[in-house]
């Protein structure tokens, strides 16, 4: 234990400032309900609390900020709907929070219920919420003063169109991220309300959709934004890592602006040190692992305990066996497995001929380790409240959907499908069982209601005819399938041959 404490203190010593003319910002994003350490032993909210408490105890000016998607991705959210995560965020004393897209997974009413209880300042600069259930819950900006310097914080949110189902954000009106951020920053500085402007965003460092604003584009086109703390793209931006993405981007005035993002699932936490004299900022990422297993907050342990008991009972209930790792190291095997299983589930829903399956890899939240597979692992893999739909779709619309999928590196399709695309993401060839997929022919596909309704920017799928809708949750179908396979002593297995790939 003494060794662990020493290691942790050595790590923390590089970020502790202990000066009133500095501001230290601790930031997280896309923690996705990862309450416990993950399968690699990284992350965990108890460790995060240890780090936060240590930084606060050594610094006069500290802010704790979350850039969205604090929920969805583990059994804690599937089973308890946000109660655990939001309560713990209050326990960690977050100062500011913004919405991610997954905060909307249970609908805007759920956000209203939980966010009315949160003590943190809730920011949203580019969502007009006056006609929604979130009215009066969010501030357009927040100004903090330290050592005589005024710092403004803005909350810039993602365009919900194409990524959040329409009925889940009733009454919300999106305003262009760049227009709002740039004009508001200019106004605050021009009126001398702020000396420094920080954008907290959930639009992504980079994006699969060329028509959406990203953090890098936001900086390049702006004049008065001084720092961006981002989320959504799960990007680890670490200046100490030569392989990391660029952490400084030049703005419209050729000034270098710092962009920060702390990966995903709480595996890392970002630390930003701002010198209040000249507003020079430095950032780094700290890996959250076992060296933070000291000074554990027993109040948090006791709060989590009853929820953890339920989660652990599922995580320890074996139902099948995996012949090899799926999704660890490479995602190809698990993506292919999901595409193939969808074809086996589909006949339960529709008795006619089904040509192929198309599933989104974003709906797969985790991996399967070689060996015993538990009920909890499968439940964690498929946490979303989606169902399988059967569509009759024209070949041209299917090909258009494949092009959208190519932008994110491909999605899950069943065996027999081979799609080749170019560097422009245009489909070079698409075959089903060796035959070309024809634009004027109709195909019956198994997919998810989320994609059928245009989710993940699959607009062309909205033009398809719906032949059948499942009334059972997709995750439940997957769990039942795996359990049945286990009872037959059939091992989970897959191929690592890419079914969607670029020729460049």
Buried (B, 14 or more C-beta within 10 A) or exposed (E): EEEEBEBBBEBBEEBBBEBEBBBBBBBBBBBBBBBBBBBEEBBBBBBBBBBBBBBBEBBBBBBBBBBBBBBBBBBBBBBBBBBBBBBBBEBBBBBBBBBBBBBBBBBBEBBBBBBEEBEBBBBBBBBBBEEBBBEEBBBBBBBBEBEEBBBBBBBBBBBBEBBBBEEBBEEBEBBEBBEBBBBBBBBBBEEEEBBBBBBBBBBBBEBBBEEBBBBBBBBBBBEBBBBBBBBBBBBBBBBEEEEEBEBBBEBEEEBEBBBBBBBBBBBBBBBBBBBBEEBEBEBBBBBBBBBBBBEEBEEBEEBBEEBBEBBBEBBEEEBBBBEBBBBBEEBBBBBBBBBBBBBBBBEBBBEEEBBBBBBBBBBBBBBBBBEEBBBBBBBBBBBBEBBBBBBBBBBBBBBBBBBBBBBBBBBBBBBBBBBBBEEEBEBEEBEBEEEEBBEEEBBBBBBBBBBBBBBBBBBBBEBBEEBBEBEEBBBBBBBBBBBEBBEEEEBBBBEBEBBBBBEE
